[in-house]
Amino acid sequence: MLLRAIARTMLAGALPAGARESSALDVAVRGVETAISGLPPAVQEEVEQLFGLLEFPLTRRFVAGVGPWERVSTGDVANFLQRWRTSDARLLRSGYQALHQLVMAGWYGGDAAWARIGYPGPPKIG
């Protein structure tokens, strides 16, 4: 639920509307998981720690200021991301950048997003 909530907020306007949004979010989340799997083991561990911080109720409330991911509003997620993006604390800014880069790679790295941005896909070889 964490990745779905963050992806829904970061990809606002880029996802298809209506009933297709849920399946597009599934694609984005699988893309994030694929992107993480391609990272070096030490970075994967750092991402796992970031997710753990954001999933554990006490630390999630303290560092992100949001309730359970299943019930969090897009506005609350947007506020938390904006606080992290502009924070004086380098660690929070780094956390935001990691989330942003993973979500963007997860969505735009897959062909489901290409038609919406006018990208014809990689050139055919041979």
C-alpha positions as CSV (number, residue, x, y, z in Angstrom):
1,M,0.0,0.0,0.0
2,L,2.9,2.3,0.7
3,L,4.1,2.3,-2.9
4,R,0.6,2.6,-4.3
5,A,-0.1,5.7,-2.2
6,I,3.2,7.3,-3.1
7,A,2.9,6.4,-6.8
8,R,-0.7,7.6,-7.0
9,T,0.4,11.0,-5.7
10,M,3.7,11.3,-7.6
11,L,2.0,10.2,-10.9
12,A,-1.1,12.4,-10.6
13,G,-2.1,13.4,-14.1
14,A,0.1,10.8,-15.7
15,L,-2.0,7.8,-14.8
16,P,-5.2,6.8,-16.8
17,A,-8.3,8.0,-15.1
18,G,-11.1,5.9,-13.7
19,A,-11.1,2.1,-13.4
20,R,-7.8,1.8,-15.3
21,E,-5.9,3.7,-12.6
22,S,-5.8,0.7,-10.3
23,S,-4.2,-1.6,-12.9
24,A,-1.8,1.3,-13.9
25,L,-0.7,1.6,-10.3
26,D,-0.1,-2.2,-10.2
27,V,2.2,-1.7,-13.2
28,A,4.0,1.2,-11.6
29,V,4.5,-0.8,-8.3
30,R,5.9,-3.8,-10.2
31,G,8.1,-1.4,-12.1
32,V,9.4,0.0,-8.8
33,E,10.1,-3.5,-7.6
34,T,12.0,-4.3,-10.9
35,A,14.0,-1.0,-10.5
36,I,15.0,-1.9,-6.9
37,S,16.0,-5.4,-8.0
38,G,18.6,-3.9,-10.4
39,L,20.2,-1.8,-7.7
40,P,23.4,-2.9,-5.9
41,P,22.7,-4.9,-2.7
42,A,23.8,-2.1,-0.4
43,V,21.4,0.3,-2.0
44,Q,18.6,-2.3,-1.9
45,E,19.2,-2.6,1.8
46,E,18.9,1.2,2.2
47,V,15.7,1.2,0.2
48,E,14.4,-1.6,2.4
49,Q,15.2,0.5,5.5
50,L,13.4,3.5,4.0
51,F,10.3,1.4,3.4
52,G,10.5,-0.1,6.9
53,L,10.6,3.4,8.3
54,L,7.6,4.4,6.3
55,E,5.6,1.2,7.0
56,F,6.1,0.9,10.8
57,P,3.2,2.9,12.4
58,L,5.2,4.8,15.0
59,T,8.0,6.0,12.7
60,R,5.6,6.6,9.8
61,R,3.6,8.9,11.9
62,F,6.7,10.7,13.3
63,V,8.7,11.1,10.0
64,A,5.9,11.3,7.5
65,G,3.0,12.6,9.5
66,V,0.5,10.2,7.9
67,G,-1.7,7.4,9.2
68,P,-2.2,3.9,7.7
69,W,-1.3,3.8,4.0
70,E,-4.7,2.0,3.3
71,R,-6.6,5.1,4.4
72,V,-4.2,8.0,3.7
73,S,-5.5,10.8,1.4
74,T,-3.6,11.9,-1.7
75,G,-3.4,15.4,-0.1
76,D,-1.7,14.0,3.0
77,V,0.8,12.1,0.9
78,A,1.5,15.2,-1.2
79,N,2.1,17.2,2.0
80,F,4.5,14.6,3.4
81,L,6.4,14.4,0.1
82,Q,6.6,18.2,-0.2
83,R,7.9,18.4,3.4
84,W,10.6,15.8,2.7
85,R,11.5,17.4,-0.7
86,T,12.1,20.8,0.9
87,S,13.4,19.7,4.3
88,D,16.5,21.1,5.8
89,A,17.4,17.6,6.8
90,R,19.5,16.0,4.1
91,L,18.4,12.5,5.0
92,L,14.7,13.4,4.4
93,R,15.6,15.1,1.0
94,S,17.5,11.9,0.1
95,G,14.6,9.8,1.0
96,Y,12.3,11.9,-1.2
97,Q,14.7,11.7,-4.1
98,A,14.9,7.9,-3.7
99,L,11.1,7.6,-3.7
100,H,10.8,10.0,-6.7
101,Q,13.4,8.3,-8.8
102,L,12.1,4.8,-8.1
103,V,8.5,5.7,-8.9
104,M,9.5,7.6,-12.1
105,A,11.7,4.6,-13.2
106,G,8.9,2.2,-12.3
107,W,6.3,4.0,-14.4
108,Y,8.2,5.6,-17.3
109,G,10.5,2.6,-17.6
110,G,7.7,0.4,-18.8
111,D,5.8,0.5,-22.1
112,A,2.4,1.2,-20.4
113,A,3.4,4.9,-20.0
114,W,5.0,5.4,-23.4
115,A,1.9,6.0,-25.5
116,R,0.7,8.7,-23.1
117,I,3.9,10.6,-23.5
118,G,4.2,10.1,-27.2
119,Y,7.3,7.8,-27.0
120,P,7.2,5.2,-29.7
121,G,9.5,2.9,-27.8
122,P,13.1,1.9,-28.4
123,P,14.2,1.4,-32.0
124,K,13.9,-2.0,-33.5
125,I,17.2,-3.7,-34.2
126,G,17.7,-6.1,-37.0
